[in-house]
Amino acid sequence: LLDSWLNLRTLGDMAPDRGTFASYYAQDLQPAMKRETQLFTRDLLDRNASIIRFLDADYTFVNRPLARLYGFPLAVDGATGHEFRRIPVNPTQRGGLLGQASILTVSANGVETSPVIRGVWLLENILGTPPAPPPDNVPPIDPDIRGAKSMREILAKHRDTPSCFECHRKIDPIGFGLENFDAVGRWRTEENGHPVDASGALSATLDADGPFDGAAALSRQLAESEQVQRCVVTQAFRFAHGRSEVPEDLCGIDSLYAAYER
């Protein structure tokens, strides 16, 4: 379910830069990141928890290397080495899937954060509304079109291109919500010496529309969305049946959605 739904099978395809993210390799973080998300999801299923907890949980599972990455106390309930323990998280920073390093790494480009990749990931996998593919004539995002001091400013310049504006006005505002996390999920408050701006807004075409400031607020807003909740139910249906839904399945999915506790 997680490999296909959350694209975790691609974790490591855009390998983090070895110079900037040496601990990713020295602490063998890739399998630990994936294991955290697996244990978290398994725990929710075993407890038959509300759908909302996928995105708005106040705990996660870490071993010592992940605790170090997240800035948590290294003595994790007596855990040693690669043993995982459930621990509470700072609800102003992390909570649910969007605070987990597997998600934040698979939705980055290995060098820096990418609100575009993360925005597309959220639209596809959490909201179930994938954006249209970019037109063939769209220029790449050029990091040298500066004076830009941040990724937000780079993307603002990119959106000045008329062919880019329509898609990016839907993608970028939601992707900005995860800018406090670097390319491997470490919390940060500055980018290139400037304060991180993680404010954004969900499109008015979504049932969770409106402004937010930071990942925790974004997660809470998404967790309350019926659109997001239905996407989770649909993904569970696909996993259970080993296929995508067809029109004849929609009534069954409706029934499943109505039965889920929220």
Residue pairs with C-beta under 8 A, 6 or more apart in sequence:
1 41
1 235
1 236
1 239
2 8
2 34
2 37
2 38
2 41
3 9
4 238
4 239
5 125
5 235
5 238
5 239
6 37
6 97
6 102
6 103
6 106
6 125
7 106
7 121
7 125
8 34
8 37
8 102
8 106
10 106
11 30
11 33
11 34
11 102
11 105
11 106
12 30
14 106
14 108
14 109
14 110
15 110
16 24
16 105
16 108
16 110
16 111
16 183
16 184
17 110
17 111
17 183
18 25
20 111
20 183
21 183
21 184
23 29
23 65
23 68
23 69
24 30
24 184
27 65
27 68
27 69
28 65
28 82
29 65
29 66
29 69
29 101
29 184
30 105
32 62
32 63
32 65
32 66
32 82
33 66
33 100
33 101
33 102
33 105
33 185
34 102
35 61
35 63
35 84
36 60
36 61
36 62
36 66
36 84
36 100
36 101
36 102
37 97
37 100
37 102
37 103
39 61
39 84
39 86
40 57
40 60
40 61
40 97
40 100
41 54
43 49
43 61
43 86
44 53
44 54
44 57
48 261
50 260
50 261
50 262
51 223
51 229
51 232
51 233
51 260
51 261
51 262
52 223
52 224
52 229
52 262
53 96
53 223
54 96
54 97
54 223
54 232
55 95
55 96
55 97
55 98
55 126
55 219
55 220
55 222
55 223
55 228
56 95
56 96
56 219
56 220
56 223
57 89
57 95
57 96
58 88
58 89
58 91
58 95
59 86
59 87
59 88
59 89
60 86
60 87
60 89
60 94
60 99
60 100
61 84
61 85
61 86
61 87
62 70
62 72
62 76
62 79
62 84
62 85
62 87
63 76
63 79
63 81
63 82
63 83
63 84
63 85
64 74
64 76
64 79
64 80
64 81
64 82
64 83
65 82
66 72
66 101
67 73
67 74
67 76
67 79
67 87
68 74
69 101
69 184
69 185
69 186
70 89
70 94
70 101
70 185
70 186
70 187
71 186
71 187
72 87
72 89
76 85
76 87
77 85
77 86
77 87
78 85
79 85
89 95
89 99
91 216
92 214
92 216
93 99
93 180
93 187
93 215
93 216
94 100
94 187
94 215
94 216
95 216
95 219
95 220
96 219
96 223
97 103
97 126
97 219
98 104
98 177
98 178
98 215
98 218
98 219
98 222
99 181
99 185
99 215
99 216
99 219
100 185
101 184
101 185
102 185
103 121
103 185
104 118
104 178
104 181
104 182
104 183
104 184
104 185
105 183
105 184
105 185
106 121
107 114
107 117
107 118
107 121
107 122
107 178
108 114
108 117
108 118
108 182
108 183
108 184
109 117
109 183
110 183
111 183
112 151
112 182
112 183
113 151
113 178
113 179
113 181
113 182
113 183
113 191
114 151
114 175
114 183
115 151
115 152
115 155
115 171
115 172
115 175
115 176
115 178
115 179
116 141
116 155
116 168
116 171
116 172
116 175
117 175
118 174
118 175
118 178
119 170
119 171
119 172
119 173
119 174
119 175
119 176
120 130
120 131
120 171
120 175
122 174
122 175
122 222
123 129
123 130
123 131
123 170
123 171
123 174
124 130
124 131
125 231
126 222
126 228
126 231
127 206
127 222
127 225
127 227
127 228
127 231
128 227
128 228
128 230
128 231
128 234
129 206
129 227
131 167
131 170
131 171
132 167
134 164
134 167
135 163
137 163
138 161
138 163
138 164
139 161
139 164
141 154
141 155
141 158
142 154
142 158
143 154
145 154
145 157
145 158
146 153
146 154
147 153
148 154
148 156
148 157
149 192
149 194
150 191
150 192
150 194
150 196
150 197
151 179
151 191
152 176
152 179
152 197
155 168
155 172
158 164
158 168
159 165
159 168
159 169
159 172
170 203
170 205
172 200
173 200
173 201
173 202
173 203
174 200
174 201
174 202
174 203
174 218
175 200
176 197
176 198
176 199
176 200
177 198
177 199
177 200
177 212
177 214
177 215
177 217
177 218
178 198
178 215
178 218
179 191
179 196
179 197
179 198
180 187
180 188
180 189
180 196
180 198
180 214
180 215
181 187
181 188
181 215
182 188
188 196
189 195
189 196
190 196
198 213
198 214
198 215
199 211
199 212
199 213
199 214
200 211
200 212
200 218
201 209
201 210
201 211
201 212
202 208
202 209
202 210
202 212
202 221
202 222
203 209
206 225
206 227
207 225
207 226
207 227
208 221
208 222
208 224
208 225
208 227
208 228
210 221
212 218
212 221
222 228
229 257
229 260
229 262
230 253
230 257
233 253
233 256
233 257
233 260
234 245
234 253
236 256
237 245
237 249
237 252
237 253
237 256
238 244
238 245
241 249
245 253
